[in-house]
Amino acid sequence: MSNAPAQFGPVSATLEADVRDWVRRRGVIIWLDLDGHYTGFVDRLIVAHEAGQIPYAVHALRDSYLELLLSLEQVAAGASTVPLLIHLPGCNEETVRQTPLLELYAAGVRYRKALETLVTEAATGKIRPEQIATWKDRREQTLEAADEWL
């Protein structure tokens, strides 16, 4: 059973549980999201963290690298490592090397989760495998569409 906030659908709740486990085990997680597929989800994580619904800090590149780095300065000011997720939409392994976030990327652990894999994990045991396969053949594959479908 997931501890995800109630506003998360079934696929998003599976994703949040996976992210929570990664952060718990590894500390600082860097989520490269080249196409920005998970931006809305991460924005909901930020709100959930601010409401005390999730136990790890969430920061994201939105307007500028400087804004993100300044927000992370507050996190780094403490004496101990803070469980942390950093979302970098528009970045992949190559493009992040051309940003001021390279040192942060090198210090953290990369998180990745393909939407098809996530849907399979969330739906297995709840619906038939052929229904999962049919969903994967759809044109519109977004996290929001997957939540609505499942």
C-alpha positions as CSV (number, residue, x, y, z in Angstrom):
1,M,0.0,0.0,0.0
2,S,1.4,3.4,-1.0
3,N,1.7,6.3,1.4
4,A,1.3,8.7,-1.5
5,P,-0.9,11.8,-1.0
6,A,-4.6,11.3,-2.0
7,Q,-4.3,13.6,-5.0
8,F,-2.2,11.0,-6.8
9,G,-3.9,8.5,-9.1
10,P,-2.8,4.8,-9.1
11,V,0.1,5.2,-11.5
12,S,1.3,8.4,-9.9
13,A,1.1,6.7,-6.5
14,T,3.3,3.8,-7.8
15,L,5.8,6.4,-9.1
16,E,5.8,8.3,-5.8
17,A,6.4,5.1,-3.8
18,D,9.3,4.2,-6.1
19,V,10.8,7.7,-5.8
20,R,10.3,7.7,-2.1
21,D,12.2,4.3,-1.9
22,W,15.1,5.7,-4.0
23,V,15.4,8.8,-1.9
24,R,15.3,6.8,1.3
25,R,18.0,4.4,0.1
26,R,20.3,6.8,-1.8
27,G,19.8,10.3,-0.3
28,V,20.1,12.7,-3.2
29,I,18.3,11.7,-6.4
30,I,18.7,13.6,-9.7
31,W,15.9,13.0,-12.1
32,L,16.8,13.8,-15.7
33,D,13.6,14.2,-17.7
34,L,14.5,15.2,-21.2
35,D,11.0,15.6,-22.6
36,G,9.5,17.0,-19.3
37,H,7.0,14.1,-19.1
38,Y,7.0,14.2,-15.3
39,T,7.0,18.0,-14.7
40,G,3.3,18.1,-13.5
41,F,3.9,15.1,-11.2
42,V,7.0,16.8,-9.7
43,D,5.1,20.0,-9.2
44,R,2.5,18.0,-7.2
45,L,5.3,16.5,-5.2
46,I,6.6,19.9,-4.3
47,V,3.1,20.9,-3.0
48,A,2.8,17.6,-1.1
49,H,6.2,18.2,0.5
50,E,5.3,21.7,1.5
51,A,2.1,20.3,3.1
52,G,4.1,17.8,5.0
53,Q,2.7,14.8,3.1
54,I,6.0,13.4,1.8
55,P,9.2,13.1,3.9
56,Y,11.8,14.3,1.3
57,A,12.6,17.6,-0.2
58,V,11.8,18.2,-3.8
59,H,13.4,20.9,-6.0
60,A,13.1,21.4,-9.7
61,L,14.6,23.4,-12.5
62,R,11.7,25.6,-13.7
63,D,12.7,29.2,-14.4
64,S,16.5,29.3,-14.1
65,Y,19.5,27.5,-13.0
66,L,20.3,30.2,-10.6
67,E,16.9,30.0,-8.9
68,L,17.4,26.2,-8.5
69,L,20.9,26.6,-7.1
70,L,19.8,29.3,-4.6
71,S,17.0,27.1,-3.4
72,L,19.4,24.2,-3.0
73,E,21.8,26.4,-0.9
74,Q,19.1,26.4,1.8
75,V,19.1,22.6,1.8
76,A,22.9,22.3,1.8
77,A,23.2,24.7,4.8
78,G,22.4,21.9,7.3
79,A,25.0,19.7,8.9
80,S,23.5,16.4,7.7
81,T,22.4,15.1,4.3
82,V,18.7,15.9,3.6
83,P,16.7,13.3,1.6
84,L,16.3,15.1,-1.7
85,L,14.8,14.8,-5.2
86,I,16.0,17.2,-7.9
87,H,14.0,17.2,-11.1
88,L,15.8,18.5,-14.3
89,P,13.4,18.6,-17.2
90,G,15.0,19.2,-20.6
91,C,18.2,17.5,-19.5
92,N,19.8,14.2,-20.3
93,E,23.2,12.7,-19.6
94,E,24.9,14.9,-22.2
95,T,23.1,18.2,-21.9
96,V,23.4,18.3,-18.1
97,R,27.2,18.4,-18.6
98,Q,26.8,21.9,-20.2
99,T,24.9,23.3,-17.2
100,P,26.0,24.7,-13.8
101,L,24.3,21.6,-12.3
102,L,27.1,19.2,-13.4
103,E,28.7,19.0,-10.0
104,L,25.3,18.3,-8.4
105,Y,24.5,15.7,-11.0
106,A,27.9,14.0,-10.4
107,A,27.3,13.9,-6.6
108,G,23.8,12.5,-6.8
109,V,22.3,9.2,-8.1
110,R,20.4,9.3,-11.3
111,Y,16.7,8.3,-11.3
112,R,14.9,7.1,-14.4
113,K,11.6,5.5,-15.0
114,A,10.0,4.9,-18.4
115,L,6.3,5.5,-18.5
116,E,5.6,2.1,-20.1
117,T,7.5,0.4,-17.3
118,L,5.7,2.4,-14.7
119,V,2.3,1.6,-16.1
120,T,3.2,-2.1,-16.2
121,E,4.3,-2.0,-12.5
122,A,1.2,-0.1,-11.4
123,A,-1.3,-2.3,-13.4
124,T,0.2,-5.8,-12.9
125,G,-2.1,-7.8,-10.8
126,K,-5.0,-5.3,-11.2
127,I,-5.9,-5.8,-14.8
128,R,-5.1,-8.4,-17.5
129,P,-1.8,-8.3,-19.4
130,E,-3.5,-7.8,-22.8
131,Q,-5.2,-4.7,-21.4
132,I,-1.8,-3.3,-20.4
133,A,-0.5,-4.1,-23.9
134,T,-3.5,-2.2,-25.4
135,W,-2.7,0.8,-23.3
136,K,0.9,0.8,-24.4
137,D,-0.2,0.9,-28.0
138,R,-2.0,4.2,-27.5
139,R,-0.7,7.4,-29.0
140,E,-1.3,9.5,-25.9
141,Q,1.0,8.2,-23.3
142,T,1.2,10.6,-20.4
143,L,1.2,10.0,-16.7
144,E,-2.1,11.8,-16.4
145,A,-3.7,9.6,-19.1
146,A,-2.3,6.5,-17.3
147,D,-3.8,7.5,-14.0
148,E,-7.2,8.1,-15.6
149,W,-7.0,4.8,-17.5
150,L,-6.1,2.7,-14.5
